[in-house]
Structures are given as C-alpha cells and as structure tokens.
Amino acid sequence: MNRFTTSRGDLDLTRFPEDPRDPFRAWDAADEYLLRHLDGIDGAPADLSGTVVVLGDRWGALVTALAGHRPVQITDSLLTQEATRANLARNRPDAEGVRLLTTRDEPPGRIDVLLVRVPKSLALLEDQLHRLAPGVHPGTLVVGTGMVTEIHTSTLRLFEQIIGPTKTSLAAKKARLIFCTPDPGLTPGPGPWPHSYALPDGVGAASGLTVVNHAGIFCADRLDVGTRLFLRHLPHRRGRERVVDLGCGNGVLGLAAALDNAAAEVVFVDESHQALASAEATWRANVSSPAEFLAADGMSAVPDGTVDLVLNNPPFHTHRATTDATAWRMFTGSRTALRRGGELWVVGNRHLGYHVKLRRLFGNCQVVASDPKFVVLRAVKR
C-alpha cells in the first residue's frame, strides 16, 4: 500500500490483487499532474459539476480522488475495476454515484468532463475516443494525461482527428498533459474496430479460419510468432474434457482445441473485456456449439479440481510494469483448478525461464517444442 497525497486528502492506494511484496505504486506522476491541473495550478479550478468520465484510470487513483464528483470510470481491465472498488472502500466509503463501466458498456450520452489516462494501446485509445465522441459537446473539458514516454505525435493526432484541436503541456516529473478542444464540426465517422483476418495455413485445426480482434488486443492484425508455434504443437486429445484458454486474447488457442476435439468443453478466461469480446466473436465466427467466457484474475473464477487441460500464453507485463507476477498467479491457479492428471501447457519467451517455475510448482516440466525465441512447455498435476 502507498499513500497518494492530494488536495482532496491523503489516499491509501493499492494495485490488485493486493500483495505486500508488490514494489509498484498504484499511482504515478501523470495522475498527480492531472489532479493538480484540475485544482487550478494553471488557472481557475476546473468545473466538475457535470458528468465526469475517467477513461483508462490505471488502478483507480483518479476515480478515488474525484469520488465526490460521482465520476464514471471506463476501463478494459477487470483488475483496474477491482482495485478501484477496494480503493474506494478504503478511502471513500461514503462516496455515492460512482459508476464503473467496461470498454464494452454503453458510455454516458452526455459528457461534460472527459479525463483520459493515455493507454499503452493506441488502437484502444482510438476505439474509445470514437465511442465517447458522440457524448462530447462544445463545452466539454477534455484533458489527457500520461508519462512523456506514453504520449506521441500519433496520440495527439487521434485527439485531433476524433475530438478537436489538441496541444500539450510542459513536462513535469516526466509527465505531460493533453488539452483538447471539442470541435462540433468534426465528422470522424465510425471507429475502425474490430479487425478480422484469416489464420495462415500450417497451424493445425485452426488453419484458414477467421479471427476477430477488438481494439487493444495483442497482435490484433496478425498471428504472433509464439502463438503460431503453440498452435502447431497443441496436444491432440479425445473425449469429453474441460479445457481452459487462460489469458485467451482473441481465443485462437481455445478455438483450435475445440476443433481438434469436438467433445471438449471450452472456457475462455481473461481480465481484459476487449479480449473476451474478441474471443467470443472469434468463436461465433467459426463454431456453433456453446462456450463459456469469464472475466477473471487468472483462474480465480474456475472451481478447484474441475479442469483437464489449461492452455496459456501468459503476459509478462501489467500496464507498463514488467513482472512475472501475473504468470505466477496463472500457473498456481492452474494447478489448483486442474484435476489429478490434468495438464498445463504454456508458451513463452525462452529467456523468461518458465520451466523453472513450473518444475518448482508441479514437480515436473517437459519441453514440447522450441525455436530460437519461444518454448512450449507441459506440466502435469500428479
């Protein structure tokens, strides 16, 4: 837990899931800079009396600080939502009217203040600005924030093209603000997402099938190299079994498993709402049978001892923090959810050393396939 000092009081904030060993803060200089701007460091305090929308809040620092103004949070991340709930309960237990929406929910019809924490994905920013633009009016205050390394010419161009004239502030503590003036004469048209493409030949049962990607999904315009290797070496299994595509992204691994074994019951799990929407769209485009789609932190929503096979391409970052904490939670959760004799199959960069973690956790780990960059691993619950 770390303390964030603001003009609205000191806030004790944590990321989610809470871990006393977590070295990363739940706020940064970009959050601080935006709040100071709203307080009036550059002039008069901002009028926050209307509908305040906060897009892309990382761990709820902005929404918690502004809770008295009943903000609407819009995020792709379930982890962000859970962190926000916990931080509100800890610091603003009496706050009322705060709404937590996902990027797939219908946004407010009128937006008087739009605060944008610039996301890592430029595509996600583009998609969300298109979705929010109809609610913006000439009097809307639009302010973005991010670290200097997160704000590029392409970032400003999106604000210009979709909302209106845009400029930036001077940097402070390596953070910068974006000021955008809504132009009612702009006609940006519909957003370009989702994207679809056909899988290449030579990747097993899913060869040639359609994959659907909503904005913000990893490798949204092509099949990434690690997944390509994984698809060529997926286990060939038969009979009724429960398969989990963990950290599913666009769902191509779960789709391939289902096509190879028509008796499989497939569950898609991801903490990204955009990913789950992509996986569901990919599934519907190719398969008529039912599947389950769960927004969850790792395997937390899957009952213990109910799974036969887990397929996992774990991320090694959360927002911009590079860490193996997410992969470790996925591995430990998978072991708990697997039946005895069940298997966890993982693809990852060779240098990440996942085989060490899997041997420590499962007592075994087999290298199924490898190339100069990636490795496919298999661990069995004994």
NUDO-488202 format. One record per residue (C-alpha): residue number from 0; x, y, z. Coordinates in Angstrom, 3 decimals, always signed. Layout:
BEGIN
+------+----------+----------+----------+
| resi |     east |    north |       up |
+------+----------+----------+----------+
|  NUM |        X |        Y |        Z |
...
+------+----------+----------+----------+
# end
This chain:
BEGIN
+------+----------+----------+----------+
| resi |     east |    north |       up |
+------+----------+----------+----------+
|    0 |   +0.000 |   +0.000 |   +0.000 |
|    1 |   +1.246 |   +3.509 |   -0.751 |
|    2 |   -0.026 |   +6.951 |   +0.161 |
|    3 |   -1.040 |   +9.421 |   -2.513 |
|    4 |   -1.202 |  +12.983 |   -1.177 |
|    5 |   -3.756 |  +15.172 |   -2.964 |
|    6 |   -5.663 |  +18.354 |   -2.231 |
|    7 |   -8.658 |  +16.092 |   -1.645 |
|    8 |   -6.894 |  +14.245 |   +1.160 |
|    9 |   -4.319 |  +11.508 |   +1.573 |
|   10 |   -5.300 |   +8.291 |   -0.176 |
|   11 |   -4.003 |   +4.833 |   +0.752 |
|   12 |   -3.948 |   +3.030 |   -2.575 |
|   13 |   -3.104 |   -0.473 |   -3.744 |
|   14 |   -2.999 |   -2.319 |   -7.033 |
|   15 |   -4.984 |   -5.526 |   -7.489 |
|   16 |   -4.566 |   -8.204 |   -6.399 |
|   17 |   -3.108 |   -6.759 |   -3.214 |
|   18 |   +0.357 |   -8.044 |   -2.399 |
|   19 |   +2.557 |   -6.522 |   +0.318 |
|   20 |   +5.606 |   -7.508 |   -1.756 |
|   21 |   +4.398 |   -5.569 |   -4.803 |
|   22 |   +7.073 |   -2.913 |   -5.485 |
|   23 |   +4.882 |   -0.846 |   -7.812 |
|   24 |   +2.713 |   +2.113 |   -6.821 |
|   25 |   -0.981 |   +2.408 |   -7.641 |
|   26 |   -0.478 |   +5.966 |   -8.952 |
|   27 |   +2.216 |   +7.974 |  -10.703 |
|   28 |   +3.230 |  +11.485 |  -11.697 |
|   29 |   +0.708 |  +11.573 |  -14.557 |
|   30 |   -2.197 |  +11.075 |  -12.128 |
|   31 |   -0.718 |  +13.708 |   -9.823 |
|   32 |   -0.244 |  +16.235 |  -12.649 |
|   33 |   -3.831 |  +15.863 |  -13.853 |
|   34 |   -5.305 |  +16.349 |  -10.380 |
|   35 |   -3.141 |  +19.422 |   -9.791 |
|   36 |   -4.348 |  +20.855 |  -13.085 |
|   37 |   -7.973 |  +20.295 |  -12.094 |
|   38 |   -7.209 |  +22.057 |   -8.795 |
|   39 |   -6.185 |  +25.169 |  -10.745 |
|   40 |   -2.382 |  +25.220 |  -10.765 |
|   41 |   -2.595 |  +26.673 |  -14.289 |
|   42 |   -5.542 |  +28.985 |  -13.613 |
|   43 |   -9.049 |  +28.620 |  -12.179 |
|   44 |  -10.136 |  +25.246 |  -10.778 |
|   45 |  -11.994 |  +23.074 |  -13.256 |
|   46 |  -15.792 |  +22.902 |  -13.145 |
|   47 |  -16.552 |  +19.285 |  -12.269 |
|   48 |  -20.263 |  +19.737 |  -11.627 |
|   49 |  -21.447 |  +17.828 |  -14.697 |
|   50 |  -20.906 |  +14.246 |  -15.851 |
|   51 |  -17.245 |  +13.366 |  -15.295 |
|   52 |  -15.875 |  +10.425 |  -17.295 |
|   53 |  -12.459 |   +8.941 |  -16.489 |
|   54 |  -11.093 |   +6.763 |  -19.276 |
|   55 |   -8.188 |   +4.396 |  -18.664 |
|   56 |   -7.626 |   +5.010 |  -14.943 |
|   57 |   -4.843 |   +2.522 |  -14.093 |
|   58 |   -5.665 |   +1.438 |  -10.517 |
|   59 |   -8.477 |   +3.804 |   -9.540 |
|   60 |   -6.320 |   +6.650 |   -8.207 |
|   61 |   -8.148 |   +9.274 |  -10.273 |
|   62 |  -11.633 |   +7.956 |   -9.585 |
|   63 |  -10.905 |   +7.611 |   -5.861 |
|   64 |   -9.564 |  +11.176 |   -5.661 |
|   65 |  -12.577 |  +12.519 |   -7.599 |
|   66 |  -15.180 |  +10.309 |   -5.908 |
|   67 |  -17.068 |  +13.320 |   -4.565 |
|   68 |  -17.919 |  +14.305 |   -8.155 |
|   69 |  -19.519 |  +10.929 |   -8.932 |
|   70 |  -17.232 |  +10.066 |  -11.839 |
|   71 |  -17.839 |   +7.333 |  -14.386 |
|   72 |  -14.824 |   +5.084 |  -14.849 |
|   73 |  -14.370 |   +3.312 |  -18.182 |
|   74 |  -11.690 |   +0.620 |  -18.330 |
|   75 |  -10.803 |   -2.510 |  -20.246 |
|   76 |   -9.275 |   -4.131 |  -17.161 |
|   77 |  -11.072 |   -6.208 |  -14.548 |
|   78 |   -8.017 |   -5.742 |  -12.306 |
|   79 |   -8.468 |   -1.979 |  -12.545 |
|   80 |  -12.129 |   -2.305 |  -11.590 |
|   81 |  -11.307 |   -4.471 |   -8.564 |
|   82 |   -8.515 |   -2.120 |   -7.470 |
|   83 |  -10.897 |   +0.819 |   -7.792 |
|   84 |  -13.560 |   -0.885 |   -5.690 |
|   85 |  -11.019 |   -1.671 |   -2.976 |
|   86 |   -9.511 |   +1.817 |   -3.016 |
|   87 |  -12.940 |   +3.454 |   -2.874 |
|   88 |  -13.980 |   +1.220 |   +0.044 |
|   89 |  -10.786 |   +2.059 |   +1.912 |
|   90 |  -10.691 |   +5.810 |   +1.267 |
|   91 |  -14.174 |   +6.933 |   +0.246 |
|   92 |  -16.623 |   +4.548 |   +1.985 |
|   93 |  -19.397 |   +7.157 |   +1.889 |
|   94 |  -18.992 |   +8.032 |   -1.785 |
|   95 |  -22.167 |   +7.573 |   -3.806 |
|   96 |  -22.895 |   +7.595 |   -7.506 |
|   97 |  -19.503 |   +6.382 |   -8.758 |
|   98 |  -20.037 |   +4.105 |  -11.759 |
|   99 |  -17.551 |   +1.533 |  -13.016 |
|  100 |  -18.082 |   +0.652 |  -16.686 |
|  101 |  -16.116 |   -1.524 |  -19.062 |
|  102 |  -14.964 |   -0.543 |  -22.528 |
|  103 |  -17.756 |   -2.761 |  -23.877 |
|  104 |  -20.535 |   -0.967 |  -21.963 |
|  105 |  -22.611 |   +1.864 |  -23.388 |
|  106 |  -20.906 |   +5.153 |  -22.379 |
|  107 |  -22.828 |   +8.145 |  -20.969 |
|  108 |  -24.870 |  +10.029 |  -23.537 |
|  109 |  -23.564 |  +13.402 |  -22.337 |
|  110 |  -20.023 |  +14.012 |  -21.121 |
|  111 |  -19.143 |  +17.351 |  -19.501 |
|  112 |  -15.623 |  +16.434 |  -18.355 |
|  113 |  -13.537 |  +13.790 |  -20.118 |
|  114 |  -10.303 |  +12.784 |  -18.394 |
|  115 |   -8.133 |  +10.359 |  -20.352 |
|  116 |   -5.257 |   +8.368 |  -18.918 |
|  117 |   -3.457 |   +7.514 |  -22.156 |
|  118 |   -3.394 |   +3.714 |  -22.565 |
|  119 |   -0.483 |   +1.651 |  -23.805 |
|  120 |   -2.505 |   +0.636 |  -26.852 |
|  121 |   -3.016 |   +3.393 |  -29.425 |
|  122 |   -5.743 |   +1.260 |  -31.005 |
|  123 |   -7.676 |   +1.126 |  -27.714 |
|  124 |   -7.438 |   +4.924 |  -27.413 |
|  125 |   -8.731 |   +5.303 |  -30.982 |
|  126 |  -11.619 |   +2.922 |  -30.347 |
|  127 |  -12.662 |   +4.573 |  -27.101 |
|  128 |  -12.441 |   +8.143 |  -28.405 |
|  129 |  -14.744 |   +7.097 |  -31.259 |
|  130 |  -17.179 |   +5.584 |  -28.745 |
|  131 |  -17.109 |   +8.630 |  -26.476 |
|  132 |  -17.141 |  +11.364 |  -29.139 |
|  133 |  -20.956 |  +11.416 |  -29.564 |
|  134 |  -21.311 |  +12.385 |  -25.886 |
|  135 |  -18.830 |  +15.251 |  -26.090 |
|  136 |  -20.201 |  +18.761 |  -26.702 |
|  137 |  -18.539 |  +22.178 |  -27.325 |
|  138 |  -18.388 |  +22.902 |  -23.591 |
|  139 |  -16.794 |  +19.591 |  -22.609 |
|  140 |  -13.485 |  +19.850 |  -20.765 |
|  141 |  -11.147 |  +17.257 |  -22.306 |
|  142 |   -7.804 |  +16.636 |  -20.601 |
|  143 |   -5.490 |  +13.697 |  -21.130 |
|  144 |   -2.505 |  +12.651 |  -19.064 |
|  145 |   +0.406 |  +10.276 |  -19.336 |
|  146 |   +4.109 |   +9.912 |  -18.875 |
|  147 |   +6.243 |  +11.581 |  -21.543 |
|  148 |   +7.131 |   +8.158 |  -22.973 |
|  149 |   +3.407 |   +7.365 |  -23.421 |
|  150 |   +2.422 |  +10.465 |  -25.421 |
|  151 |   +3.498 |  +10.591 |  -29.051 |
|  152 |   +2.596 |  +12.568 |  -32.153 |
|  153 |   +0.247 |   +9.714 |  -33.116 |
|  154 |   -1.511 |  +10.083 |  -29.746 |
|  155 |   -2.168 |  +13.785 |  -30.312 |
|  156 |   -3.262 |  +13.104 |  -33.880 |
|  157 |   -6.053 |  +10.818 |  -32.640 |
|  158 |   -7.407 |  +13.514 |  -30.325 |
|  159 |   -7.215 |  +15.993 |  -33.219 |
|  160 |   -8.980 |  +13.719 |  -35.691 |
|  161 |  -11.743 |  +12.459 |  -33.394 |
|  162 |  -12.384 |  +15.227 |  -30.825 |
|  163 |  -10.792 |  +18.513 |  -31.912 |
|  164 |   -7.750 |  +20.837 |  -31.779 |
|  165 |   -5.114 |  +19.498 |  -29.380 |
|  166 |   -1.997 |  +20.765 |  -27.631 |
|  167 |   +0.216 |  +19.557 |  -24.818 |
|  168 |   +1.609 |  +20.992 |  -21.613 |
|  169 |   +5.191 |  +21.301 |  -20.492 |
|  170 |   +6.532 |  +18.176 |  -18.817 |
|  171 |   +6.502 |  +17.875 |  -15.014 |
|  172 |   +8.163 |  +14.904 |  -13.271 |
|  173 |   +8.332 |  +13.243 |  -16.713 |
|  174 |   +4.537 |  +13.548 |  -17.104 |
|  175 |   +2.582 |  +15.604 |  -19.593 |
|  176 |   -0.996 |  +16.791 |  -20.082 |
|  177 |   -3.049 |  +16.859 |  -23.282 |
|  178 |   -5.572 |  +19.673 |  -23.815 |
|  179 |   -8.242 |  +19.086 |  -26.445 |
|  180 |  -10.996 |  +21.498 |  -27.508 |
|  181 |  -14.080 |  +19.727 |  -28.909 |
|  182 |  -14.935 |  +20.719 |  -32.477 |
|  183 |  -18.646 |  +20.136 |  -33.211 |
|  184 |  -17.891 |  +20.343 |  -36.924 |
|  185 |  -15.716 |  +17.247 |  -36.915 |
|  186 |  -17.155 |  +14.132 |  -38.551 |
|  187 |  -14.681 |  +11.373 |  -37.674 |
|  188 |  -17.048 |   +8.639 |  -38.808 |
|  189 |  -17.351 |   +5.202 |  -37.222 |
|  190 |  -14.440 |   +3.569 |  -35.471 |
|  191 |  -12.411 |   +1.039 |  -37.493 |
|  192 |  -12.615 |   -1.769 |  -34.925 |
|  193 |  -12.930 |   -4.757 |  -34.728 |
|  194 |  -10.420 |   -6.153 |  -37.225 |
|  195 |  -10.570 |   -9.645 |  -38.702 |
|  196 |   -8.041 |  -11.796 |  -40.502 |
|  197 |   -7.684 |  -15.398 |  -41.660 |
|  198 |   -5.243 |  -17.654 |  -39.864 |
|  199 |   -2.391 |  -18.917 |  -42.067 |
|  200 |   -2.045 |  -22.499 |  -43.232 |
|  201 |   +0.127 |  -24.864 |  -41.267 |
|  202 |   -1.187 |  -24.092 |  -37.789 |
|  203 |   -3.240 |  -27.210 |  -37.208 |
|  204 |   -7.004 |  -27.429 |  -36.862 |
|  205 |   -7.498 |  -23.648 |  -36.954 |
|  206 |   -5.707 |  -23.110 |  -40.283 |
|  207 |   -7.576 |  -20.697 |  -42.543 |
|  208 |  -10.256 |  -19.779 |  -40.012 |
|  209 |  -11.337 |  -16.235 |  -39.145 |
|  210 |  -10.001 |  -14.452 |  -36.067 |
|  211 |  -11.735 |  -11.328 |  -34.727 |
|  212 |   -9.821 |   -8.707 |  -32.733 |
|  213 |  -11.262 |   -5.759 |  -30.865 |
|  214 |   -9.025 |   -2.782 |  -30.177 |
|  215 |   -6.246 |   -3.275 |  -27.654 |
|  216 |   -5.672 |   -6.987 |  -28.266 |
|  217 |   -2.064 |   -8.160 |  -28.607 |
|  218 |   -1.083 |   -8.627 |  -32.268 |
|  219 |   -4.522 |   -7.598 |  -33.496 |
|  220 |   -3.533 |   -7.599 |  -37.166 |
|  221 |   -1.593 |  -10.862 |  -37.391 |
|  222 |   -0.846 |  -14.137 |  -35.642 |
|  223 |   +2.064 |  -13.641 |  -33.257 |
|  224 |   +5.079 |  -15.913 |  -33.521 |
|  225 |   +4.663 |  -17.548 |  -30.099 |
|  226 |   +1.038 |  -18.487 |  -30.696 |
|  227 |   +1.921 |  -19.811 |  -34.153 |
|  228 |   +4.434 |  -22.202 |  -32.564 |
|  229 |   +1.896 |  -23.179 |  -29.889 |
|  230 |   -0.825 |  -23.942 |  -32.440 |
|  231 |   +1.488 |  -26.301 |  -34.313 |
|  232 |   +2.165 |  -28.315 |  -31.156 |
|  233 |   -1.124 |  -28.330 |  -29.234 |
|  234 |   -1.991 |  -31.683 |  -27.626 |
|  235 |   -4.288 |  -33.969 |  -29.625 |
|  236 |   -6.841 |  -35.230 |  -27.136 |
|  237 |  -10.130 |  -37.067 |  -27.404 |
|  238 |  -13.200 |  -37.480 |  -25.284 |
|  239 |  -15.169 |  -35.224 |  -23.004 |
|  240 |  -12.933 |  -32.836 |  -21.094 |
|  241 |  -12.895 |  -29.296 |  -19.752 |
|  242 |  -10.344 |  -27.030 |  -21.443 |
|  243 |   -9.438 |  -23.507 |  -20.306 |
|  244 |   -7.864 |  -20.956 |  -22.645 |
|  245 |   -6.263 |  -18.833 |  -19.924 |
|  246 |   -5.395 |  -15.256 |  -20.862 |
|  247 |   -7.310 |  -16.029 |  -24.015 |
|  248 |   -6.790 |  -12.863 |  -26.056 |
|  249 |   -8.709 |  -13.447 |  -29.288 |
|  250 |   -9.423 |  -17.049 |  -28.291 |
|  251 |   -7.495 |  -18.794 |  -31.044 |
|  252 |   -5.999 |  -21.451 |  -28.730 |
|  253 |   -9.360 |  -22.468 |  -27.288 |
|  254 |  -10.870 |  -22.476 |  -30.762 |
|  255 |   -8.135 |  -24.795 |  -32.039 |
|  256 |   -8.613 |  -27.147 |  -29.068 |
|  257 |  -12.357 |  -27.340 |  -29.734 |
|  258 |  -11.882 |  -28.013 |  -33.441 |
|  259 |   -9.414 |  -30.812 |  -32.659 |
|  260 |  -11.719 |  -32.385 |  -30.050 |
|  261 |  -15.417 |  -31.833 |  -30.678 |
|  262 |  -16.255 |  -33.276 |  -27.235 |
|  263 |  -14.235 |  -30.630 |  -25.383 |
|  264 |  -15.981 |  -28.078 |  -23.198 |
|  265 |  -14.050 |  -24.826 |  -23.614 |
|  266 |  -13.787 |  -21.929 |  -21.151 |
|  267 |  -12.170 |  -18.647 |  -22.158 |
|  268 |  -10.686 |  -16.559 |  -19.336 |
|  269 |   -9.128 |  -13.091 |  -19.445 |
|  270 |   -9.036 |   -9.965 |  -17.312 |
|  271 |   -9.465 |   -7.827 |  -20.454 |
|  272 |  -13.044 |   -7.158 |  -21.518 |
|  273 |  -11.798 |   -6.390 |  -25.038 |
|  274 |  -10.101 |   -9.792 |  -25.145 |
|  275 |  -13.226 |  -11.644 |  -24.037 |
|  276 |  -15.293 |   -9.813 |  -26.650 |
|  277 |  -12.705 |  -10.827 |  -29.259 |
|  278 |  -12.679 |  -14.462 |  -28.123 |
|  279 |  -16.455 |  -14.643 |  -28.224 |
|  280 |  -16.585 |  -13.062 |  -31.693 |
|  281 |  -13.894 |  -15.464 |  -32.944 |
|  282 |  -15.805 |  -18.416 |  -31.515 |
|  283 |  -19.142 |  -17.327 |  -33.023 |
|  284 |  -17.489 |  -16.814 |  -36.418 |
|  285 |  -16.299 |  -20.427 |  -36.535 |
|  286 |  -18.226 |  -22.670 |  -34.116 |
|  287 |  -21.917 |  -23.154 |  -33.375 |
|  288 |  -21.518 |  -25.019 |  -30.067 |
|  289 |  -21.630 |  -23.181 |  -26.705 |
|  290 |  -18.594 |  -21.972 |  -24.754 |
|  291 |  -18.038 |  -20.079 |  -21.506 |
|  292 |  -16.413 |  -16.639 |  -21.281 |
|  293 |  -15.168 |  -15.442 |  -17.871 |
|  294 |  -13.714 |  -12.087 |  -16.830 |
|  295 |  -11.370 |  -13.049 |  -14.011 |
|  296 |   -7.943 |  -12.668 |  -12.474 |
|  297 |   -6.246 |  -15.837 |  -13.642 |
|  298 |   -8.133 |  -18.978 |  -12.608 |
|  299 |   -9.867 |  -17.342 |   -9.642 |
|  300 |  -13.330 |  -17.903 |  -11.149 |
|  301 |  -12.741 |  -21.569 |  -12.073 |
|  302 |  -13.665 |  -24.166 |   -9.391 |
|  303 |  -10.850 |  -26.250 |   -7.944 |
|  304 |  -10.199 |  -29.661 |   -9.471 |
|  305 |  -12.571 |  -29.252 |  -12.430 |
|  306 |  -10.227 |  -28.785 |  -15.404 |
|  307 |   -8.421 |  -31.311 |  -17.604 |
|  308 |   -6.304 |  -29.002 |  -19.754 |
|  309 |   -5.120 |  -25.387 |  -19.473 |
|  310 |   -3.621 |  -23.578 |  -22.479 |
|  311 |   -1.716 |  -20.445 |  -21.508 |
|  312 |   +0.287 |  -17.734 |  -23.251 |
|  313 |   +0.948 |  -15.542 |  -20.184 |
|  314 |   +1.713 |  -11.809 |  -20.361 |
|  315 |   +4.880 |  -10.574 |  -18.716 |
|  316 |   +3.649 |   -7.058 |  -18.004 |
|  317 |   +0.705 |   -5.392 |  -16.278 |
|  318 |   +0.065 |   -1.991 |  -17.826 |
|  319 |   +3.697 |   -0.815 |  -18.211 |
|  320 |   +5.218 |   -2.745 |  -15.305 |
|  321 |   +7.297 |   -5.726 |  -16.437 |
|  322 |   +6.807 |   -8.541 |  -13.927 |
|  323 |   +6.260 |  -12.292 |  -13.753 |
|  324 |   +3.635 |  -11.913 |  -11.005 |
|  325 |   +0.752 |  -12.433 |  -13.431 |
|  326 |   +2.302 |  -15.562 |  -14.932 |
|  327 |   +2.960 |  -16.990 |  -11.463 |
|  328 |   -0.684 |  -16.424 |  -10.445 |
|  329 |   -1.781 |  -18.125 |  -13.661 |
|  330 |   +0.455 |  -21.126 |  -13.002 |
|  331 |   -0.535 |  -21.558 |   -9.348 |
|  332 |   -4.220 |  -21.056 |  -10.158 |
|  333 |   -3.999 |  -23.610 |  -12.950 |
|  334 |   -2.508 |  -26.220 |  -10.649 |
|  335 |   -5.364 |  -25.701 |   -8.188 |
|  336 |   -8.036 |  -25.872 |  -10.902 |
|  337 |   -6.629 |  -28.981 |  -12.611 |
|  338 |   -7.801 |  -32.472 |  -11.807 |
|  339 |   -5.140 |  -35.010 |  -10.900 |
|  340 |   -3.507 |  -35.975 |  -14.175 |
|  341 |   -4.577 |  -32.678 |  -15.745 |
|  342 |   -2.070 |  -30.709 |  -17.812 |
|  343 |   -0.917 |  -27.107 |  -18.109 |
|  344 |   +0.583 |  -26.194 |  -21.493 |
|  345 |   +2.455 |  -22.892 |  -21.694 |
|  346 |   +4.202 |  -20.926 |  -24.435 |
|  347 |   +6.637 |  -18.163 |  -23.572 |
|  348 |   +9.896 |  -16.464 |  -24.455 |
|  349 |  +12.821 |  -18.733 |  -23.682 |
|  350 |  +14.565 |  -16.103 |  -21.549 |
|  351 |  +11.663 |  -15.917 |  -19.080 |
|  352 |  +12.594 |  -19.285 |  -17.594 |
|  353 |   +9.045 |  -20.547 |  -17.047 |
|  354 |  +10.348 |  -24.126 |  -16.891 |
|  355 |  +11.968 |  -23.338 |  -13.537 |
|  356 |   +8.697 |  -22.067 |  -12.077 |
|  357 |   +6.702 |  -24.988 |  -13.426 |
|  358 |   +9.132 |  -27.577 |  -12.041 |
|  359 |   +9.005 |  -25.884 |   -8.655 |
|  360 |   +5.197 |  -25.836 |   -8.690 |
|  361 |   +4.319 |  -29.139 |  -10.404 |
|  362 |   +7.454 |  -31.155 |   -9.739 |
|  363 |   +7.810 |  -31.771 |  -13.475 |
|  364 |   +8.085 |  -29.901 |  -16.766 |
|  365 |   +8.608 |  -31.187 |  -20.297 |
|  366 |   +9.799 |  -29.147 |  -23.284 |
|  367 |   +7.339 |  -29.993 |  -26.063 |
|  368 |   +8.732 |  -27.713 |  -28.766 |
|  369 |  +11.084 |  -24.782 |  -29.140 |
|  370 |  +12.605 |  -22.359 |  -31.596 |
|  371 |  +15.318 |  -19.729 |  -31.107 |
|  372 |  +12.895 |  -17.382 |  -29.296 |
|  373 |   +9.972 |  -19.375 |  -27.850 |
|  374 |   +9.386 |  -22.616 |  -25.978 |
|  375 |   +6.250 |  -24.735 |  -25.432 |
|  376 |   +6.133 |  -26.414 |  -22.024 |
|  377 |   +3.944 |  -29.135 |  -20.495 |
|  378 |   +3.408 |  -29.699 |  -16.765 |
|  379 |   +1.221 |  -32.456 |  -15.261 |
|  380 |   -0.569 |  -32.344 |  -11.928 |
|  381 |   +0.435 |  -35.554 |  -10.124 |
+------+----------+----------+----------+
# end
